């Protein structure tokens, strides 16, 4: 069962994501409201997938997920954002494995997350866990 870590500064959004992700035969192993907590907590719970709202990163003006990939090298990183087309390039440059528009209808958001979770495969330490050819096409980087 894939282990998922959720990060959003909005408590209601975190709760909604928790409920949606829990329906996808996954285990939510942690959550955070800010970038510092993401970096501190996620390595302790060893997630397979980290779902992070772009605003968490923008708040601290970080331009890359590399600090996150350093502390959780085996986790795939999904960045949720609104207005996907307007902010896609910075998120791609940041190193996201997947971008998902959080303004999508909930069924499409769930389907994109489901496709991403299905693409996670067991990996040896240090090996990326996402099969890029199985990622949701409109949400894939």
Secondary structure in CASP SS format (residue, H / E / C, confidence):
PFRMAT SS
TARGET T0000
AUTHOR 0000-0000-0000
METHOD secondary structure of the structure
MODEL  1
X C 1.00
X C 1.00
X E 1.00
X E 1.00
X E 1.00
X E 1.00
X E 1.00
X C 1.00
X C 1.00
X C 1.00
X H 1.00
X H 1.00
X H 1.00
X H 1.00
X H 1.00
X H 1.00
X H 1.00
X H 1.00
X H 1.00
X H 1.00
X H 1.00
X H 1.00
X C 1.00
X C 1.00
X C 1.00
X C 1.00
X E 1.00
X E 1.00
X E 1.00
X E 1.00
X E 1.00
X E 1.00
X C 1.00
X C 1.00
X H 1.00
X H 1.00
X H 1.00
X H 1.00
X H 1.00
X H 1.00
X H 1.00
X H 1.00
X H 1.00
X H 1.00
X H 1.00
X C 1.00
X C 1.00
X C 1.00
X E 1.00
X E 1.00
X E 1.00
X E 1.00
X E 1.00
X H 1.00
X H 1.00
X H 1.00
X H 1.00
X H 1.00
X H 1.00
X C 1.00
X C 1.00
X C 1.00
X C 1.00
X C 1.00
X C 1.00
X H 1.00
X H 1.00
X H 1.00
X H 1.00
X H 1.00
X H 1.00
X C 1.00
X C 1.00
X C 1.00
X C 1.00
X E 1.00
X E 1.00
X E 1.00
X E 1.00
X E 1.00
X E 1.00
X C 1.00
X C 1.00
X H 1.00
X H 1.00
X H 1.00
X H 1.00
X H 1.00
X H 1.00
X H 1.00
X H 1.00
X H 1.00
X H 1.00
X H 1.00
X C 1.00
X C 1.00
X C 1.00
X E 1.00
X E 1.00
X E 1.00
X E 1.00
X C 1.00
X C 1.00
X C 1.00
X C 1.00
X H 1.00
X H 1.00
X H 1.00
X H 1.00
X H 1.00
X H 1.00
X H 1.00
X H 1.00
X H 1.00
X H 1.00
X H 1.00
X H 1.00
X H 1.00
X H 1.00
X E 1.00
X C 1.00
X C 1.00
X C 1.00
X C 1.00
X C 1.00
X C 1.00
X C 1.00
X C 1.00
X C 1.00
X E 1.00
X C 1.00
X H 1.00
X H 1.00
X H 1.00
X C 1.00
X C 1.00
X H 1.00
X H 1.00
X H 1.00
X E 1.00
X C 1.00
END
